[in-house]
Amino acid sequence: MVDPFFRHGVVAKGLADKMAGKLPGEPDFGDYGESLKAKANAAANGELKMASELLTVQAFSLDAMFTELSRRATLNFGDYPQAADRYARLAFKAQGNCRAVLEALAKLHQPREQTVRHVHVNEGGQAVIADEFHHHTGGSGENEKFDGQSHTAGSTGASPALPCPDPFGNGVPIASGAGQAAMQDARRD
C-alpha cells in the first residue's frame, strides 16, 4: 500500500469501472499500476510525449466545462440570478485553469532563456556589467548533464575580492559581547 503506483492503480480501476463498466480482459488494479509505473519511468527518462498529451486533453476538457457552465449560467440569468452567478463563477474557474494548462504546455515545448549578469566594481566606483545568455531547451536532456565545470563565470573569469572595511575579511559582523552600548529605552513612565 506504500507504493504510489499501486494506490493510483486502485483509483484508476475504480474510476474506469464507474465510467465504462466492466472492461474486456478484466484488468485489475495491478495492471493499472504497472501501466502507470511504465508511464512514470518514461517521464523520468525525459520523454515529454505523455505530459504533452495529458495537458492537451486536460485543456480540451476544461474548455468543454467552460462552455457547458457558461451555457447554464446564460439560461439562469433572468429567473435565477444566484444559480447564474454560481455557474458563471465555475465557468471562469474552468477557463482560468484551461489557460494555466495551456501555459504549462507552452513552457514544456518552448526553450527557456536565462540572463546572468555579472557586476564588477573597479576602483573609483566604475561598474562593468557583463551579460551572458544561457539557452535551455525543454526535454532534450541538456539540463541533466553536468560536466563538473561551473558555467556562470563564462569569459569574465575569476576576479579579485572586493575591498572590505574589516581587515580580517568578515563581511557580516560577528556576534559577540563587545559592541556598541545598548540604547536607552525610548518609553518613559
C-alpha positions as CSV (number, residue, x, y, z in Angstrom):
1,M,0.0,0.0,0.0
2,V,3.0,2.3,0.2
3,D,3.8,2.1,-3.5
4,P,2.2,5.1,-5.2
5,F,1.6,3.1,-8.4
6,F,-0.4,0.5,-6.6
7,R,-2.5,3.2,-4.8
8,H,-3.2,5.1,-8.0
9,G,-3.9,1.8,-9.9
10,V,-6.7,1.2,-7.4
11,V,-8.0,4.7,-8.0
12,A,-7.7,4.3,-11.8
13,K,-9.5,0.9,-11.7
14,G,-12.3,2.4,-9.6
15,L,-12.8,5.3,-12.0
16,A,-12.7,3.1,-15.1
17,D,-15.3,0.8,-13.6
18,K,-17.6,3.8,-12.8
19,M,-17.1,5.4,-16.2
20,A,-17.1,2.4,-18.6
21,G,-18.3,-0.6,-16.6
22,K,-16.6,-3.9,-17.0
23,L,-13.7,-3.7,-19.5
24,P,-12.6,-6.5,-21.8
25,G,-10.0,-8.8,-20.2
26,E,-10.9,-7.6,-16.7
27,P,-7.8,-5.6,-15.9
28,D,-7.2,-5.3,-12.2
29,F,-5.6,-2.6,-10.1
30,G,-2.2,-4.2,-10.5
31,D,-2.5,-3.9,-14.3
32,Y,-3.3,-0.2,-13.9
33,G,-0.4,0.2,-11.5
34,E,2.1,-1.4,-13.9
35,S,0.8,0.9,-16.7
36,L,1.2,4.0,-14.5
37,K,4.7,2.9,-13.5
38,A,5.8,2.5,-17.1
39,K,4.5,6.0,-17.9
40,A,6.3,7.4,-14.9
41,N,9.5,5.7,-15.9
42,A,9.2,7.2,-19.4
43,A,8.7,10.6,-18.0
44,A,11.6,10.2,-15.6
45,N,13.8,9.4,-18.6
46,G,12.9,12.8,-20.2
47,E,10.1,11.7,-22.5
48,L,7.6,14.5,-22.8
49,K,5.0,12.8,-25.0
50,M,2.8,11.7,-22.1
51,A,2.9,15.0,-20.4
52,S,2.1,16.8,-23.6
53,E,-0.8,14.5,-24.4
54,L,-2.1,14.8,-20.8
55,L,-2.0,18.6,-20.8
56,T,-3.6,18.8,-24.2
57,V,-6.6,16.7,-23.3
58,Q,-7.0,18.5,-20.0
59,A,-7.2,21.8,-21.8
60,F,-9.9,20.4,-24.1
61,S,-11.9,19.0,-21.1
62,L,-11.6,22.3,-19.2
63,D,-12.7,24.2,-22.3
64,A,-15.8,21.9,-22.6
65,M,-16.6,22.5,-19.0
66,F,-16.3,26.3,-19.5
67,T,-18.7,26.1,-22.5
68,E,-21.3,24.0,-20.6
69,L,-21.1,26.0,-17.4
70,S,-21.4,29.3,-19.5
71,R,-24.5,27.9,-21.3
72,R,-26.1,27.0,-17.9
73,A,-25.3,30.5,-16.5
74,T,-26.9,32.1,-19.5
75,L,-30.1,30.0,-19.1
76,N,-30.4,31.1,-15.5
77,F,-29.7,34.9,-15.8
78,G,-33.3,36.1,-15.8
79,D,-35.1,33.9,-13.3
80,Y,-32.4,32.5,-11.0
81,P,-29.6,35.1,-10.5
82,Q,-27.8,33.1,-7.7
83,A,-27.6,30.0,-9.8
84,A,-26.4,32.1,-12.8
85,D,-23.7,33.6,-10.6
86,R,-22.6,30.2,-9.3
87,Y,-22.4,28.7,-12.9
88,A,-20.6,31.8,-14.1
89,R,-18.0,31.6,-11.3
90,L,-17.4,27.9,-12.1
91,A,-17.1,28.6,-15.8
92,F,-14.5,31.3,-15.1
93,K,-12.6,28.9,-12.9
94,A,-12.6,26.3,-15.7
95,Q,-11.5,29.0,-18.1
96,G,-8.6,30.1,-15.8
97,N,-7.5,26.5,-15.3
98,C,-7.6,25.9,-19.1
99,R,-5.4,28.9,-19.6
100,A,-2.9,27.7,-16.9
101,V,-2.8,24.3,-18.6
102,L,-2.1,25.8,-22.0
103,E,0.7,28.0,-20.4
104,A,2.2,24.8,-18.9
105,L,2.1,23.1,-22.3
106,A,3.8,26.1,-24.0
107,K,6.5,26.1,-21.3
108,L,7.0,22.4,-21.8
109,H,7.8,22.9,-25.5
110,Q,9.5,26.3,-25.7
111,P,13.1,26.7,-24.8
112,R,13.9,28.9,-21.9
113,E,16.4,31.8,-21.9
114,Q,18.2,32.8,-18.7
115,T,20.2,36.0,-18.3
116,V,23.0,36.1,-15.9
117,R,24.5,39.5,-15.0
118,H,28.0,39.8,-13.6
119,V,28.7,43.2,-12.0
120,H,32.4,44.0,-11.3
121,V,33.1,47.3,-9.5
122,N,36.5,48.7,-10.3
123,E,38.4,51.2,-8.2
124,G,36.8,54.6,-8.4
125,G,33.3,53.1,-8.3
126,Q,33.1,52.3,-12.0
127,A,31.0,49.2,-12.6
128,V,31.3,46.8,-15.5
129,I,28.3,44.7,-16.3
130,A,28.6,41.6,-18.4
131,D,25.6,39.8,-19.7
132,E,25.6,36.1,-20.6
133,F,22.7,34.2,-22.1
134,H,22.1,30.6,-21.4
135,H,19.6,28.8,-23.6
136,H,17.8,25.8,-22.1
137,T,15.7,23.6,-24.3
138,G,13.0,21.6,-22.7
139,G,13.1,17.8,-22.9
140,S,16.5,17.4,-24.6
141,G,18.2,16.2,-21.5
142,E,20.7,19.0,-21.6
143,N,19.8,20.2,-18.2
144,E,20.5,16.9,-16.5
145,K,24.1,16.7,-17.9
146,F,26.8,18.1,-15.6
147,D,30.5,18.0,-16.6
148,G,31.7,19.4,-13.2
149,Q,32.5,22.8,-14.7
150,S,30.7,25.9,-13.4
151,H,29.5,27.9,-16.4
152,T,28.4,31.0,-14.5
153,A,31.8,32.8,-14.8
154,G,32.0,32.4,-18.5
155,S,34.5,34.6,-20.3
156,T,34.8,37.1,-17.5
157,G,36.9,34.6,-15.4
158,A,37.7,35.0,-11.7
159,S,38.1,38.4,-10.3
160,P,39.7,39.6,-7.1
161,A,37.5,40.0,-4.0
162,L,36.1,43.4,-3.3
163,P,37.8,45.5,-0.7
164,C,36.3,45.1,2.8
165,P,36.5,47.6,5.7
166,D,37.2,44.7,8.1
167,P,40.9,43.7,7.7
168,F,40.0,40.1,8.6
169,G,37.6,39.9,5.7
170,N,34.4,39.3,7.8
171,G,31.6,40.6,5.5
172,V,29.0,40.2,8.2
173,P,29.5,41.4,11.8
174,I,30.3,38.6,14.2
175,A,28.1,38.4,17.2
176,S,29.9,38.9,20.5
177,G,29.6,40.6,23.8
178,A,31.7,43.5,22.6
179,G,30.0,46.2,20.5
180,Q,28.0,49.4,20.8
181,A,26.4,50.2,24.1
182,A,22.7,49.5,24.4
183,M,20.3,52.3,23.6
184,Q,18.2,53.8,26.2
185,D,14.6,52.8,26.5
186,A,12.5,55.3,24.5
187,R,9.4,54.6,26.5
188,R,9.1,56.7,29.6
189,D,6.9,56.2,32.6
